[in-house]
Amino acid sequence: MPKLKTKKSAAKRIKVTASGKLKRYKAFHSHILTKKSPKRKRNLRKSTLISPVDAKSIKKLIQT
């Protein structure tokens, strides 16, 4: 079986933390910001961890 290629689009968006968890940035913070509250925009700036349910399939995409 040949080796799997890394999905570059996923690899550019997802980083692996020192403990092996996957970190991503939140969506919906690029445009149409006028209707969103300051609190909502502030929280969208923060990064978050990918849930363990999804992490297994995403790790295959980025080959870690």
N, C-alpha and C positions, 0 to 999 in steps of 0.2 A: 504494500500500500504506500503510495507516495506521501511525502510530508505535506501538511496543509499550509497554504499561504496565509500570512497575516492579513486580516482585513484592515487596510491602512486607514480607512475612514473611521473605524472604531478605535484604532490604536492612537489616533491623534486626539480623540475626545476623552479617553479614559486612561487614568494613571493608576498604578498599583502602589498602595501604601507599604510602609515597612513591615506591617503585620500581615500583608497579603490580601487585604481587602481592596475593593475597587472604588475609586473616587471619580465623580463626575460633576459637571456644572449643570445648573438648572436651566431649563428652556424658558422661552417667553420673555426674554430680557433684551431683545435686539431692536424691536420697533413697536409702534403703537403704544408708547409709554405714557401718553398724556392721560389716558383714562384709568391707568393703574395708580393705586394709592402709593404714597411714599413708603409706607411700611411694607407693602407687597414688593416694590422694586428693591428695597433694601434686602429683603429676605431672598430675592432671586439672585443677588450677587454672591451669596454664599455657596460653597460646594457641599455636596452631600455624598453619602455612601450608597452604593448600589445594593439592593436587597439581596440577601443570601440565596433567595429563590432564583433570581435572574443571574447571579454571579457565575454560576457553573457554566451556563451557555455562553456568556460573554467572555469568560476566560479562554474558551476555545477560539473565539474570534481573534483575540489579541495574543494568543500563544504564550501564556504564562503558566 
